[in-house]
Amino acid sequence: MKEAVCYIVKEVQEALQNVDAKVVEEIVSSVISAEKVFVYGVGRSGLVGQAFAVRLVQMGLDVHFIGEMTTPIVGEKDIVIIISNTGETMSAIQTANIVRRVGAKVIAVTSNINSKLSQAANVSLELAPKRDEQRRKLAPLGTLFEDTAFILFDCMVPVIMNRLGLSESSLRRRHAIWV
């Protein structure tokens, strides 16, 4: 396990250091200025998106996960963040195309900047962890992408909090408490 921990942490850190800061800034600004924020992803990418959506809700933003029964219709002043490792997941591409027709902004987070999802998006952020034999052994399938995306979104949280003038206690007031 120690070998996997060292490998995953090193690769995630390297991938995050190569992220385009201008694109991250555009995503943060878009989240803050949007009327509503929608998030979409399938499988583990969807779980990463849901975790980010929870933090945005705790900041008081109007946030929805696409596919839930209570998700409203996307409007022109909204943004949709779509997370897909390959950028070739059909439902993600279809969602991006529909959202673009509505006139809302599509942000793709993917490991493949040349994917159909990236082509359908207004903004595309590439998270490109290594694809080597060691990855197959220590971090199979989308592990590095998902871990990198999770940490990237968590690192956006304090930036958004700061811009909105929020503190941890502000978030705590909106934190779900299960008794």
mmCIF file of the C-alpha atoms, coordinates in Angstrom:
data_MODEL
# 
_entry.id   MODEL 
# 
loop_
_atom_site.group_PDB 
_atom_site.id 
_atom_site.type_symbol 
_atom_site.label_atom_id 
_atom_site.label_alt_id 
_atom_site.label_comp_id 
_atom_site.label_asym_id 
_atom_site.label_entity_id 
_atom_site.label_seq_id 
_atom_site.pdbx_PDB_ins_code 
_atom_site.Cartn_x 
_atom_site.Cartn_y 
_atom_site.Cartn_z 
_atom_site.occupancy 
_atom_site.B_iso_or_equiv 
_atom_site.pdbx_formal_charge 
_atom_site.auth_seq_id 
_atom_site.auth_comp_id 
_atom_site.auth_asym_id 
_atom_site.auth_atom_id 
_atom_site.pdbx_PDB_model_num 
ATOM 1   C CA . MET A 1 1   ? 0.000   0.000  0.000   1.00 0.00 ? 1   MET A CA 1 
ATOM 2   C CA . LYS A 1 2   ? 2.827   2.443  0.791   1.00 0.00 ? 2   LYS A CA 1 
ATOM 3   C CA . GLU A 1 3   ? 4.049   2.149  -2.791  1.00 0.00 ? 3   GLU A CA 1 
ATOM 4   C CA . ALA A 1 4   ? 0.593   3.072  -4.113  1.00 0.00 ? 4   ALA A CA 1 
ATOM 5   C CA . VAL A 1 5   ? 0.290   6.008  -1.679  1.00 0.00 ? 5   VAL A CA 1 
ATOM 6   C CA . CYS A 1 6   ? 3.666   7.432  -2.710  1.00 0.00 ? 6   CYS A CA 1 
ATOM 7   C CA . TYR A 1 7   ? 2.900   6.955  -6.400  1.00 0.00 ? 7   TYR A CA 1 
ATOM 8   C CA . ILE A 1 8   ? -0.599  8.455  -6.295  1.00 0.00 ? 8   ILE A CA 1 
ATOM 9   C CA . VAL A 1 9   ? 0.407   11.479 -4.190  1.00 0.00 ? 9   VAL A CA 1 
ATOM 10  C CA . LYS A 1 10  ? 3.414   12.193 -6.432  1.00 0.00 ? 10  LYS A CA 1 
ATOM 11  C CA . GLU A 1 11  ? 1.433   11.873 -9.664  1.00 0.00 ? 11  GLU A CA 1 
ATOM 12  C CA . VAL A 1 12  ? -1.515  13.946 -8.412  1.00 0.00 ? 12  VAL A CA 1 
ATOM 13  C CA . GLN A 1 13  ? 0.841   16.687 -7.249  1.00 0.00 ? 13  GLN A CA 1 
ATOM 14  C CA . GLU A 1 14  ? 2.633   16.695 -10.593 1.00 0.00 ? 14  GLU A CA 1 
ATOM 15  C CA . ALA A 1 15  ? -0.644  16.822 -12.523 1.00 0.00 ? 15  ALA A CA 1 
ATOM 16  C CA . LEU A 1 16  ? -1.909  19.729 -10.377 1.00 0.00 ? 16  LEU A CA 1 
ATOM 17  C CA . GLN A 1 17  ? 1.315   21.684 -10.934 1.00 0.00 ? 17  GLN A CA 1 
ATOM 18  C CA . ASN A 1 18  ? 0.681   21.449 -14.682 1.00 0.00 ? 18  ASN A CA 1 
ATOM 19  C CA . VAL A 1 19  ? -2.894  22.774 -14.505 1.00 0.00 ? 19  VAL A CA 1 
ATOM 20  C CA . ASP A 1 20  ? -3.514  25.968 -16.477 1.00 0.00 ? 20  ASP A CA 1 
ATOM 21  C CA . ALA A 1 21  ? -3.983  28.670 -13.802 1.00 0.00 ? 21  ALA A CA 1 
ATOM 22  C CA . LYS A 1 22  ? -5.832  30.956 -16.238 1.00 0.00 ? 22  LYS A CA 1 
ATOM 23  C CA . VAL A 1 23  ? -8.443  28.282 -16.890 1.00 0.00 ? 23  VAL A CA 1 
ATOM 24  C CA . VAL A 1 24  ? -8.837  27.645 -13.152 1.00 0.00 ? 24  VAL A CA 1 
ATOM 25  C CA . GLU A 1 25  ? -9.346  31.392 -12.639 1.00 0.00 ? 25  GLU A CA 1 
ATOM 26  C CA . GLU A 1 26  ? -11.998 31.411 -15.371 1.00 0.00 ? 26  GLU A CA 1 
ATOM 27  C CA . ILE A 1 27  ? -13.798 28.512 -13.682 1.00 0.00 ? 27  ILE A CA 1 
ATOM 28  C CA . VAL A 1 28  ? -13.708 30.226 -10.276 1.00 0.00 ? 28  VAL A CA 1 
ATOM 29  C CA . SER A 1 29  ? -15.013 33.496 -11.765 1.00 0.00 ? 29  SER A CA 1 
ATOM 30  C CA . SER A 1 30  ? -17.732 31.622 -13.644 1.00 0.00 ? 30  SER A CA 1 
ATOM 31  C CA . VAL A 1 31  ? -18.878 29.808 -10.500 1.00 0.00 ? 31  VAL A CA 1 
ATOM 32  C CA . ILE A 1 32  ? -19.096 33.077 -8.585  1.00 0.00 ? 32  ILE A CA 1 
ATOM 33  C CA . SER A 1 33  ? -20.944 34.982 -11.306 1.00 0.00 ? 33  SER A CA 1 
ATOM 34  C CA . ALA A 1 34  ? -23.372 32.254 -12.404 1.00 0.00 ? 34  ALA A CA 1 
ATOM 35  C CA . GLU A 1 35  ? -27.013 32.432 -11.494 1.00 0.00 ? 35  GLU A CA 1 
ATOM 36  C CA . LYS A 1 36  ? -27.042 28.665 -10.959 1.00 0.00 ? 36  LYS A CA 1 
ATOM 37  C CA . VAL A 1 37  ? -24.232 26.114 -11.023 1.00 0.00 ? 37  VAL A CA 1 
ATOM 38  C CA . PHE A 1 38  ? -24.898 22.657 -12.411 1.00 0.00 ? 38  PHE A CA 1 
ATOM 39  C CA . VAL A 1 39  ? -22.500 19.747 -12.089 1.00 0.00 ? 39  VAL A CA 1 
ATOM 40  C CA . TYR A 1 40  ? -22.471 16.495 -14.041 1.00 0.00 ? 40  TYR A CA 1 
ATOM 41  C CA . GLY A 1 41  ? -20.366 13.384 -14.137 1.00 0.00 ? 41  GLY A CA 1 
ATOM 42  C CA . VAL A 1 42  ? -20.861 9.649  -14.375 1.00 0.00 ? 42  VAL A CA 1 
ATOM 43  C CA . GLY A 1 43  ? -19.505 7.032  -11.980 1.00 0.00 ? 43  GLY A CA 1 
ATOM 44  C CA . ARG A 1 44  ? -16.534 8.104  -9.867  1.00 0.00 ? 44  ARG A CA 1 
ATOM 45  C CA . SER A 1 45  ? -16.249 11.374 -11.809 1.00 0.00 ? 45  SER A CA 1 
ATOM 46  C CA . GLY A 1 46  ? -19.825 12.024 -10.751 1.00 0.00 ? 46  GLY A CA 1 
ATOM 47  C CA . LEU A 1 47  ? -18.910 11.394 -7.120  1.00 0.00 ? 47  LEU A CA 1 
ATOM 48  C CA . VAL A 1 48  ? -16.103 13.953 -7.420  1.00 0.00 ? 48  VAL A CA 1 
ATOM 49  C CA . GLY A 1 49  ? -18.602 16.410 -8.900  1.00 0.00 ? 49  GLY A CA 1 
ATOM 50  C CA . GLN A 1 50  ? -21.111 15.764 -6.131  1.00 0.00 ? 50  GLN A CA 1 
ATOM 51  C CA . ALA A 1 51  ? -18.465 16.439 -3.486  1.00 0.00 ? 51  ALA A CA 1 
ATOM 52  C CA . PHE A 1 52  ? -17.681 19.793 -5.134  1.00 0.00 ? 52  PHE A CA 1 
ATOM 53  C CA . ALA A 1 53  ? -21.394 20.591 -5.446  1.00 0.00 ? 53  ALA A CA 1 
ATOM 54  C CA . VAL A 1 54  ? -21.846 20.028 -1.703  1.00 0.00 ? 54  VAL A CA 1 
ATOM 55  C CA . ARG A 1 55  ? -19.116 22.564 -0.907  1.00 0.00 ? 55  ARG A CA 1 
ATOM 56  C CA . LEU A 1 56  ? -20.690 25.102 -3.279  1.00 0.00 ? 56  LEU A CA 1 
ATOM 57  C CA . VAL A 1 57  ? -24.067 24.613 -1.581  1.00 0.00 ? 57  VAL A CA 1 
ATOM 58  C CA . GLN A 1 58  ? -22.387 25.156 1.787   1.00 0.00 ? 58  GLN A CA 1 
ATOM 59  C CA . MET A 1 59  ? -21.173 28.501 0.403   1.00 0.00 ? 59  MET A CA 1 
ATOM 60  C CA . GLY A 1 60  ? -24.776 29.472 -0.291  1.00 0.00 ? 60  GLY A CA 1 
ATOM 61  C CA . LEU A 1 61  ? -24.659 29.072 -4.076  1.00 0.00 ? 61  LEU A CA 1 
ATOM 62  C CA . ASP A 1 62  ? -27.610 27.719 -6.059  1.00 0.00 ? 62  ASP A CA 1 
ATOM 63  C CA . VAL A 1 63  ? -26.186 24.350 -7.132  1.00 0.00 ? 63  VAL A CA 1 
ATOM 64  C CA . HIS A 1 64  ? -27.712 21.275 -8.749  1.00 0.00 ? 64  HIS A CA 1 
ATOM 65  C CA . PHE A 1 65  ? -26.429 17.893 -9.885  1.00 0.00 ? 65  PHE A CA 1 
ATOM 66  C CA . ILE A 1 66  ? -27.752 17.015 -13.336 1.00 0.00 ? 66  ILE A CA 1 
ATOM 67  C CA . GLY A 1 67  ? -29.794 13.853 -13.293 1.00 0.00 ? 67  GLY A CA 1 
ATOM 68  C CA . GLU A 1 68  ? -31.421 14.332 -9.901  1.00 0.00 ? 68  GLU A CA 1 
ATOM 69  C CA . MET A 1 69  ? -35.210 14.483 -9.879  1.00 0.00 ? 69  MET A CA 1 
ATOM 70  C CA . THR A 1 70  ? -35.288 18.019 -8.459  1.00 0.00 ? 70  THR A CA 1 
ATOM 71  C CA . THR A 1 71  ? -32.794 19.531 -10.918 1.00 0.00 ? 71  THR A CA 1 
ATOM 72  C CA . PRO A 1 72  ? -34.300 22.610 -12.609 1.00 0.00 ? 72  PRO A CA 1 
ATOM 73  C CA . ILE A 1 73  ? -33.848 23.601 -16.231 1.00 0.00 ? 73  ILE A CA 1 
ATOM 74  C CA . VAL A 1 74  ? -30.504 25.163 -17.164 1.00 0.00 ? 74  VAL A CA 1 
ATOM 75  C CA . GLY A 1 75  ? -30.755 28.814 -18.205 1.00 0.00 ? 75  GLY A CA 1 
ATOM 76  C CA . GLU A 1 76  ? -28.554 31.264 -20.117 1.00 0.00 ? 76  GLU A CA 1 
ATOM 77  C CA . LYS A 1 77  ? -26.974 32.761 -16.995 1.00 0.00 ? 77  LYS A CA 1 
ATOM 78  C CA . ASP A 1 78  ? -25.960 29.370 -15.610 1.00 0.00 ? 78  ASP A CA 1 
ATOM 79  C CA . ILE A 1 79  ? -22.825 27.268 -15.883 1.00 0.00 ? 79  ILE A CA 1 
ATOM 80  C CA . VAL A 1 80  ? -22.523 23.517 -16.160 1.00 0.00 ? 80  VAL A CA 1 
ATOM 81  C CA . ILE A 1 81  ? -19.351 21.798 -14.997 1.00 0.00 ? 81  ILE A CA 1 
ATOM 82  C CA . ILE A 1 82  ? -18.949 18.383 -16.609 1.00 0.00 ? 82  ILE A CA 1 
ATOM 83  C CA . ILE A 1 83  ? -16.320 15.998 -15.301 1.00 0.00 ? 83  ILE A CA 1 
ATOM 84  C CA . SER A 1 84  ? -15.155 13.124 -17.515 1.00 0.00 ? 84  SER A CA 1 
ATOM 85  C CA . ASN A 1 85  ? -11.782 11.427 -17.526 1.00 0.00 ? 85  ASN A CA 1 
ATOM 86  C CA . THR A 1 86  ? -11.852 10.421 -21.189 1.00 0.00 ? 86  THR A CA 1 
ATOM 87  C CA . GLY A 1 87  ? -14.090 13.226 -22.356 1.00 0.00 ? 87  GLY A CA 1 
ATOM 88  C CA . GLU A 1 88  ? -15.823 10.639 -24.518 1.00 0.00 ? 88  GLU A CA 1 
ATOM 89  C CA . THR A 1 89  ? -18.665 9.595  -22.202 1.00 0.00 ? 89  THR A CA 1 
ATOM 90  C CA . MET A 1 90  ? -21.726 9.898  -24.411 1.00 0.00 ? 90  MET A CA 1 
ATOM 91  C CA . SER A 1 91  ? -24.076 11.314 -21.778 1.00 0.00 ? 91  SER A CA 1 
ATOM 92  C CA . ALA A 1 92  ? -21.490 13.986 -20.875 1.00 0.00 ? 92  ALA A CA 1 
ATOM 93  C CA . ILE A 1 93  ? -21.125 15.010 -24.523 1.00 0.00 ? 93  ILE A CA 1 
ATOM 94  C CA . GLN A 1 94  ? -24.906 15.072 -25.020 1.00 0.00 ? 94  GLN A CA 1 
ATOM 95  C CA . THR A 1 95  ? -25.324 17.165 -21.870 1.00 0.00 ? 95  THR A CA 1 
ATOM 96  C CA . ALA A 1 96  ? -22.706 19.646 -23.101 1.00 0.00 ? 96  ALA A CA 1 
ATOM 97  C CA . ASN A 1 97  ? -24.387 19.954 -26.505 1.00 0.00 ? 97  ASN A CA 1 
ATOM 98  C CA . ILE A 1 98  ? -27.825 20.536 -24.971 1.00 0.00 ? 98  ILE A CA 1 
ATOM 99  C CA . VAL A 1 99  ? -26.473 23.110 -22.531 1.00 0.00 ? 99  VAL A CA 1 
ATOM 100 C CA . ARG A 1 100 ? -24.685 25.010 -25.313 1.00 0.00 ? 100 ARG A CA 1 
ATOM 101 C CA . ARG A 1 101 ? -27.951 25.166 -27.309 1.00 0.00 ? 101 ARG A CA 1 
ATOM 102 C CA . VAL A 1 102 ? -29.655 26.712 -24.270 1.00 0.00 ? 102 VAL A CA 1 
ATOM 103 C CA . GLY A 1 103 ? -26.913 29.336 -24.161 1.00 0.00 ? 103 GLY A CA 1 
ATOM 104 C CA . ALA A 1 104 ? -25.358 28.419 -20.814 1.00 0.00 ? 104 ALA A CA 1 
ATOM 105 C CA . LYS A 1 105 ? -21.621 28.073 -20.305 1.00 0.00 ? 105 LYS A CA 1 
ATOM 106 C CA . VAL A 1 106 ? -20.125 24.569 -20.373 1.00 0.00 ? 106 VAL A CA 1 
ATOM 107 C CA . ILE A 1 107 ? -16.940 23.848 -18.451 1.00 0.00 ? 107 ILE A CA 1 
ATOM 108 C CA . ALA A 1 108 ? -15.282 20.507 -19.144 1.00 0.00 ? 108 ALA A CA 1 
ATOM 109 C CA . VAL A 1 109 ? -12.816 18.940 -16.731 1.00 0.00 ? 109 VAL A CA 1 
ATOM 110 C CA . THR A 1 110 ? -11.106 16.045 -18.497 1.00 0.00 ? 110 THR A CA 1 
ATOM 111 C CA . SER A 1 111 ? -7.796  14.319 -19.088 1.00 0.00 ? 111 SER A CA 1 
ATOM 112 C CA . ASN A 1 112 ? -8.280  14.610 -22.857 1.00 0.00 ? 112 ASN A CA 1 
ATOM 113 C CA . ILE A 1 113 ? -8.234  18.178 -24.165 1.00 0.00 ? 113 ILE A CA 1 
ATOM 114 C CA . ASN A 1 114 ? -8.892  16.821 -27.680 1.00 0.00 ? 114 ASN A CA 1 
ATOM 115 C CA . SER A 1 115 ? -12.025 14.933 -26.646 1.00 0.00 ? 115 SER A CA 1 
ATOM 116 C CA . LYS A 1 116 ? -15.543 15.450 -27.951 1.00 0.00 ? 116 LYS A CA 1 
ATOM 117 C CA . LEU A 1 117 ? -16.484 16.889 -24.561 1.00 0.00 ? 117 LEU A CA 1 
ATOM 118 C CA . SER A 1 118 ? -13.715 19.495 -24.765 1.00 0.00 ? 118 SER A CA 1 
ATOM 119 C CA . GLN A 1 119 ? -14.830 20.406 -28.269 1.00 0.00 ? 119 GLN A CA 1 
ATOM 120 C CA . ALA A 1 120 ? -18.413 20.867 -27.043 1.00 0.00 ? 120 ALA A CA 1 
ATOM 121 C CA . ALA A 1 121 ? -17.368 23.016 -24.050 1.00 0.00 ? 121 ALA A CA 1 
ATOM 122 C CA . ASN A 1 122 ? -16.807 26.764 -23.808 1.00 0.00 ? 122 ASN A CA 1 
ATOM 123 C CA . VAL A 1 123 ? -13.938 26.178 -21.395 1.00 0.00 ? 123 VAL A CA 1 
ATOM 124 C CA . SER A 1 124 ? -11.904 23.021 -20.980 1.00 0.00 ? 124 SER A CA 1 
ATOM 125 C CA . LEU A 1 125 ? -9.514  22.231 -18.152 1.00 0.00 ? 125 LEU A CA 1 
ATOM 126 C CA . GLU A 1 126 ? -7.091  19.421 -18.781 1.00 0.00 ? 126 GLU A CA 1 
ATOM 127 C CA . LEU A 1 127 ? -5.970  17.233 -15.895 1.00 0.00 ? 127 LEU A CA 1 
ATOM 128 C CA . ALA A 1 128 ? -3.387  14.953 -17.425 1.00 0.00 ? 128 ALA A CA 1 
ATOM 129 C CA . PRO A 1 129 ? -1.934  12.404 -15.030 1.00 0.00 ? 129 PRO A CA 1 
ATOM 130 C CA . LYS A 1 130 ? 0.604   9.942  -16.439 1.00 0.00 ? 130 LYS A CA 1 
ATOM 131 C CA . ARG A 1 131 ? -0.456  6.886  -18.333 1.00 0.00 ? 131 ARG A CA 1 
ATOM 132 C CA . ASP A 1 132 ? 2.279   4.347  -17.706 1.00 0.00 ? 132 ASP A CA 1 
ATOM 133 C CA . GLU A 1 133 ? 2.634   0.724  -16.637 1.00 0.00 ? 133 GLU A CA 1 
ATOM 134 C CA . GLN A 1 134 ? 3.080   1.708  -12.995 1.00 0.00 ? 134 GLN A CA 1 
ATOM 135 C CA . ARG A 1 135 ? -0.274  3.519  -13.105 1.00 0.00 ? 135 ARG A CA 1 
ATOM 136 C CA . ARG A 1 136 ? -2.004  0.350  -14.247 1.00 0.00 ? 136 ARG A CA 1 
ATOM 137 C CA . LYS A 1 137 ? -0.537  -1.495 -11.268 1.00 0.00 ? 137 LYS A CA 1 
ATOM 138 C CA . LEU A 1 138 ? -0.848  1.144  -8.513  1.00 0.00 ? 138 LEU A CA 1 
ATOM 139 C CA . ALA A 1 139 ? -3.701  3.423  -9.636  1.00 0.00 ? 139 ALA A CA 1 
ATOM 140 C CA . PRO A 1 140 ? -5.942  1.537  -12.083 1.00 0.00 ? 140 PRO A CA 1 
ATOM 141 C CA . LEU A 1 141 ? -8.471  3.006  -14.462 1.00 0.00 ? 141 LEU A CA 1 
ATOM 142 C CA . GLY A 1 142 ? -9.355  6.620  -13.645 1.00 0.00 ? 142 GLY A CA 1 
ATOM 143 C CA . THR A 1 143 ? -7.890  6.766  -10.146 1.00 0.00 ? 143 THR A CA 1 
ATOM 144 C CA . LEU A 1 144 ? -5.289  9.458  -10.890 1.00 0.00 ? 144 LEU A CA 1 
ATOM 145 C CA . PHE A 1 145 ? -7.756  11.635 -12.807 1.00 0.00 ? 145 PHE A CA 1 
ATOM 146 C CA . GLU A 1 146 ? -10.445 11.354 -10.141 1.00 0.00 ? 146 GLU A CA 1 
ATOM 147 C CA . ASP A 1 147 ? -8.057  11.999 -7.261  1.00 0.00 ? 147 ASP A CA 1 
ATOM 148 C CA . THR A 1 148 ? -6.550  14.973 -9.113  1.00 0.00 ? 148 THR A CA 1 
ATOM 149 C CA . ALA A 1 149 ? -9.995  16.419 -9.880  1.00 0.00 ? 149 ALA A CA 1 
ATOM 150 C CA . PHE A 1 150 ? -11.141 15.943 -6.283  1.00 0.00 ? 150 PHE A CA 1 
ATOM 151 C CA . ILE A 1 151 ? -8.142  17.791 -4.887  1.00 0.00 ? 151 ILE A CA 1 
ATOM 152 C CA . LEU A 1 152 ? -8.344  20.499 -7.568  1.00 0.00 ? 152 LEU A CA 1 
ATOM 153 C CA . PHE A 1 153 ? -11.969 21.244 -6.672  1.00 0.00 ? 153 PHE A CA 1 
ATOM 154 C CA . ASP A 1 154 ? -11.153 21.203 -2.959  1.00 0.00 ? 154 ASP A CA 1 
ATOM 155 C CA . CYS A 1 155 ? -8.367  23.716 -3.644  1.00 0.00 ? 155 CYS A CA 1 
ATOM 156 C CA . MET A 1 156 ? -10.848 25.974 -5.475  1.00 0.00 ? 156 MET A CA 1 
ATOM 157 C CA . VAL A 1 157 ? -13.098 26.050 -2.404  1.00 0.00 ? 157 VAL A CA 1 
ATOM 158 C CA . PRO A 1 158 ? -10.983 28.451 -0.268  1.00 0.00 ? 158 PRO A CA 1 
ATOM 159 C CA . VAL A 1 159 ? -10.461 30.717 -3.300  1.00 0.00 ? 159 VAL A CA 1 
ATOM 160 C CA . ILE A 1 160 ? -14.219 30.948 -3.861  1.00 0.00 ? 160 ILE A CA 1 
ATOM 161 C CA . MET A 1 161 ? -14.814 31.377 -0.120  1.00 0.00 ? 161 MET A CA 1 
ATOM 162 C CA . ASN A 1 162 ? -12.362 34.266 -0.010  1.00 0.00 ? 162 ASN A CA 1 
ATOM 163 C CA . ARG A 1 163 ? -13.925 36.002 -3.009  1.00 0.00 ? 163 ARG A CA 1 
ATOM 164 C CA . LEU A 1 164 ? -17.389 35.642 -1.481  1.00 0.00 ? 164 LEU A CA 1 
ATOM 165 C CA . GLY A 1 165 ? -16.180 36.853 1.913   1.00 0.00 ? 165 GLY A CA 1 
ATOM 166 C CA . LEU A 1 166 ? -17.004 33.571 3.622   1.00 0.00 ? 166 LEU A CA 1 
ATOM 167 C CA . SER A 1 167 ? -15.359 31.713 6.484   1.00 0.00 ? 167 SER A CA 1 
ATOM 168 C CA . GLU A 1 168 ? -15.456 28.147 7.709   1.00 0.00 ? 168 GLU A CA 1 
ATOM 169 C CA . SER A 1 169 ? -18.160 29.134 10.174  1.00 0.00 ? 169 SER A CA 1 
ATOM 170 C CA . SER A 1 170 ? -20.226 30.485 7.241   1.00 0.00 ? 170 SER A CA 1 
ATOM 171 C CA . LEU A 1 171 ? -20.038 27.066 5.611   1.00 0.00 ? 171 LEU A CA 1 
ATOM 172 C CA . ARG A 1 172 ? -20.770 25.254 8.853   1.00 0.00 ? 172 ARG A CA 1 
ATOM 173 C CA . ARG A 1 173 ? -24.148 27.041 9.081   1.00 0.00 ? 173 ARG A CA 1 
ATOM 174 C CA . ARG A 1 174 ? -25.161 25.311 5.844   1.00 0.00 ? 174 ARG A CA 1 
ATOM 175 C CA . HIS A 1 175 ? -23.499 21.974 6.650   1.00 0.00 ? 175 HIS A CA 1 
ATOM 176 C CA . ALA A 1 176 ? -25.886 19.023 6.883   1.00 0.00 ? 176 ALA A CA 1 
ATOM 177 C CA . ILE A 1 177 ? -26.020 17.745 10.430  1.00 0.00 ? 177 ILE A CA 1 
ATOM 178 C CA . TRP A 1 178 ? -27.312 14.223 10.864  1.00 0.00 ? 178 TRP A CA 1 
ATOM 179 C CA . VAL A 1 179 ? -28.549 13.397 14.337  1.00 0.00 ? 179 VAL A CA 1 
# 
